[in-house]
Amino acid sequence: MQAPQEKTSKSLQELGVTQRSQVDSLFAEVQSSFDIESSKEFIEILWKEFRDEWLGRKSGVLSQITDNWLKLAPPELKPAVGAALNKLRAAVETKIEERRLSIESSEEKWALARERIDLSLPGVVRPIGSHHLIRQVFQQIEDIFFSIGFSVVEGPEIETPYYNFEALNIPDFHPVRDDMDTFYLDLPKGATQPLLLRTHTSPMQIRTMENRQPPVRVIVPGKVYRRDNPDATHSFIFHQVEGLAVDTDISFCDFTGTIEYFVKQFFGPAVKTRFRPSYFPFTEPSVEFDVSCPFCGGSGTAAGGGTCSKCKGAAWIELFGAGMVDTAVYSYVNYEQKKITGFAFGIGIDRLAMIKYSIDDIQVFFQNDVRFLRQFP
Ligand code: DAH
């Protein structure tokens, strides 16, 4: 069938229509091409084209019929053309509105179907993580010290040389500063003192004693920094738990008894402890605590014979440094040196975790490979 525009662009005269019956069949033709077109499937955008094709003000089929057929019709045909046009217009308008409604409601149905929430789908399962092994070891240590009356304090990772060194009896010229040389911060012009990343948790001994009178019993878990090159046993960032107990009558026995209690709680009752003389500027006397090798039961011999690979046959493993607080330290915090005694210790957590869980590379704590982390749920 021809598109109706072919005829509606011409006048009745040009089409050779001179009689009423011709008018009727002409309109019947237009009506039937409308019927065919309007029965097609269409979506909204095509519906608009369709509407404009028929009802558009300028070039819509109905406007064309009005302009070319009706207005130019000879007077005797005008009423018939007018009546037929009204009929056609009513039919076209009704149908187009009908199609609009049905498109709208089916679009809505689609939208509803698309947006429907299917409650039977398995949800997004987010795996539950676990505490990092270092955090777990911190907690084990905290629990042990809580059980004997210690509490936790935490302090800044950025320190002044005063707290990190001087007040701990490490003056500027002291050779141990060489070992502890660390990361100094770039400061804005006019800053009054240098700042550095703390090399140990010991500065919190000073900060705690500045704020509290004896008795003091605290542990200080935290991160520390040193200018070490990374290898299997070194990292420029690692973790410590500092301990400090100060009172009027704390003896060396209290000190070793506390440490022994801690080590047995942490590694199990079968281990033995020993201490060896050592040196730290802020303790006097200073000691290094060892634990009997938990892997070979302190024999130095592996289960299957041969040398124990963990303690290398030594039967003991070095654990951490400690000592009775040097009286010089009390003078920095206005404690009465003569009346006060106490002990302190500084435990390297990474090292302790490596011993307890048989880990041979400190770097795994920082790489955070989930294959490693998952082993400690
Ligand atoms: N601050 C020392 C270090 O990082 C460890 C230490 C040793 C801490 C003896 C202490 C202590 O409190 O008494 O190497």
Residues whose N, C-alpha, C, O or C-beta is under 5 A from the ligand:
A	BS01	DAH	T199 H200 S202 G243 F280 T283 G321 A322 G323 A344 F345 G346
